[in-house]
């Protein structure tokens, strides 16, 4: 396709750029790094997690995950607690006030995305959610491949 004309690949790239810029602006608003925001989202989805699980889910070396948790703890977003099942294990859990700050920062995108959702019916939304599932898996596989790890 000639330069300046948008095909499907370019439209998708526009989406990726907009998404990356938005994540960076949320992180900037909170005084965090984008990977820190990813960890908050991860804990919101999965609940409290050991540092090792955060490391594995975000594909971070353990020292980087520890520094990430340190930043989140200093910022009041999470706290470390002992596992009720294994007192040697440390669990990282979100702090309500910190998550409220995240939700305040994310409210703008939620409002704009809510407007988008009004353009699609339930069947279309189900197809898009299935697509997101496959796109997320593809990006995770590509990430592993780029890092030289088997998928």
C-alpha positions as CSV (number, residue, x, y, z in Angstrom):
1,X,0.0,0.0,0.0
2,X,1.4,3.4,-0.9
3,X,2.8,5.7,1.8
4,X,0.0,7.7,3.5
5,X,-2.8,5.2,2.9
6,X,-4.0,3.2,5.9
7,X,-4.6,-0.5,5.5
8,X,-5.6,-3.0,8.2
9,X,-2.0,-3.3,9.4
10,X,-1.7,0.4,9.8
11,X,-5.0,0.7,11.6
12,X,-3.8,-1.9,14.1
13,X,-0.5,-0.1,14.5
14,X,-2.4,3.0,15.3
15,X,-4.2,1.1,18.0
16,X,-1.0,-0.3,19.4
17,X,0.6,3.2,19.5
18,X,-2.5,4.8,21.2
19,X,-2.5,2.0,23.7
20,X,1.2,2.3,24.5
21,X,0.9,6.1,24.9
22,X,-2.1,5.8,27.1
23,X,-0.4,3.3,29.4
24,X,2.6,5.6,29.6
25,X,0.4,8.5,30.5
26,X,-1.3,6.5,33.3
27,X,2.1,5.5,34.6
28,X,3.3,9.1,34.4
29,X,0.2,10.3,36.3
30,X,0.9,7.8,39.1
31,X,4.7,8.4,39.1
32,X,5.3,4.8,38.1
33,X,6.8,2.9,35.2
34,X,4.5,1.1,32.7
35,X,5.6,-2.3,34.0
36,X,4.5,-1.1,37.5
37,X,1.0,-0.4,36.1
38,X,1.0,-3.8,34.4
39,X,1.7,-5.3,37.8
40,X,-1.2,-3.4,39.4
41,X,-3.5,-4.6,36.6
42,X,-2.2,-8.2,37.1
43,X,-2.9,-8.1,40.8
44,X,-6.3,-6.6,40.2
45,X,-7.1,-9.6,37.9
46,X,-5.4,-12.4,39.8
47,X,-5.5,-11.1,43.4
48,X,-2.5,-11.1,45.8
49,X,0.5,-12.8,44.3
50,X,4.0,-13.9,45.4
51,X,6.8,-11.8,43.9
52,X,7.9,-14.9,41.9
53,X,4.5,-15.1,40.3
54,X,4.7,-11.4,39.3
55,X,8.1,-12.0,38.0
56,X,6.9,-15.0,35.9
57,X,3.7,-13.3,34.6
58,X,5.6,-10.1,33.5
59,X,8.6,-12.1,32.4
60,X,11.0,-10.1,34.6
61,X,14.1,-11.3,36.3
62,X,13.5,-11.8,40.0
63,X,15.7,-8.8,41.0
64,X,13.6,-6.6,38.7
65,X,10.4,-7.9,40.1
66,X,11.6,-7.2,43.6
67,X,12.5,-3.6,42.6
68,X,9.1,-3.2,41.0
69,X,7.4,-4.3,44.2
70,X,9.7,-2.0,46.2
71,X,8.5,1.0,44.0
72,X,4.8,0.0,44.4
73,X,5.2,-0.4,48.1
74,X,6.9,3.0,48.5
75,X,4.1,4.5,46.5
76,X,1.4,3.0,48.7
77,X,0.0,0.8,45.9
78,X,0.8,-2.6,47.5
79,X,2.0,-4.2,50.7
80,X,4.0,-7.3,51.4
81,X,2.4,-9.9,53.7
82,X,3.3,-13.4,54.8
83,X,1.5,-16.2,53.1
84,X,-1.1,-17.8,55.5
85,X,-0.1,-21.2,54.0
86,X,3.7,-20.8,54.1
87,X,5.1,-18.2,56.6
88,X,8.4,-18.2,54.5
89,X,6.6,-17.0,51.4
90,X,5.9,-13.3,50.8
91,X,2.7,-12.3,49.1
92,X,2.2,-8.9,47.4
93,X,-1.3,-7.5,47.8
94,X,-2.9,-4.3,46.4
95,X,-3.7,-1.6,48.9
96,X,-7.2,-0.1,48.5
97,X,-6.0,3.5,48.6
98,X,-3.3,2.9,46.0
99,X,-5.7,1.0,43.7
100,X,-8.2,3.9,44.1
101,X,-5.4,6.2,42.7
102,X,-4.9,3.8,39.8
103,X,-8.7,3.7,39.1
104,X,-8.8,7.5,39.2
105,X,-6.1,7.7,36.6
106,X,-7.7,5.0,34.5
107,X,-11.2,6.5,34.7
108,X,-10.6,8.7,31.6
109,X,-9.9,5.7,29.4
110,X,-12.8,3.8,30.9
111,X,-15.1,6.7,30.0
112,X,-13.9,6.9,26.4
113,X,-14.0,3.1,26.0
114,X,-17.5,3.1,27.4
115,X,-18.5,5.3,24.5
116,X,-16.9,2.9,22.0
117,X,-18.8,-0.1,23.6
118,X,-22.1,1.6,22.7
119,X,-21.3,1.1,19.0
120,X,-21.3,-2.7,19.2
121,X,-23.9,-5.3,20.1
122,X,-23.3,-8.3,22.3
123,X,-22.3,-10.6,19.4
124,X,-19.8,-8.2,18.1
125,X,-18.4,-7.6,21.6
126,X,-18.0,-11.4,22.1
127,X,-16.0,-11.6,18.8
128,X,-13.8,-8.7,19.9
129,X,-13.1,-10.3,23.3
130,X,-12.2,-13.6,21.6
131,X,-9.9,-11.6,19.3
132,X,-8.2,-9.9,22.3
133,X,-7.6,-13.4,23.8
134,X,-5.9,-14.6,20.7
135,X,-3.9,-11.3,20.3
136,X,-2.7,-11.4,23.9
137,X,-1.5,-15.0,23.4
138,X,0.2,-14.1,20.1
139,X,2.0,-11.2,21.8
140,X,3.1,-13.4,24.7
141,X,4.4,-16.0,22.2
142,X,6.2,-13.3,20.2
143,X,7.7,-11.9,23.4
144,X,9.0,-15.3,24.4
145,X,10.5,-15.8,21.0
146,X,12.2,-12.4,21.0
147,X,13.7,-13.3,24.3
148,X,14.9,-16.6,23.0
149,X,12.6,-18.7,25.2
150,X,10.5,-21.6,23.9
151,X,6.8,-20.9,23.4
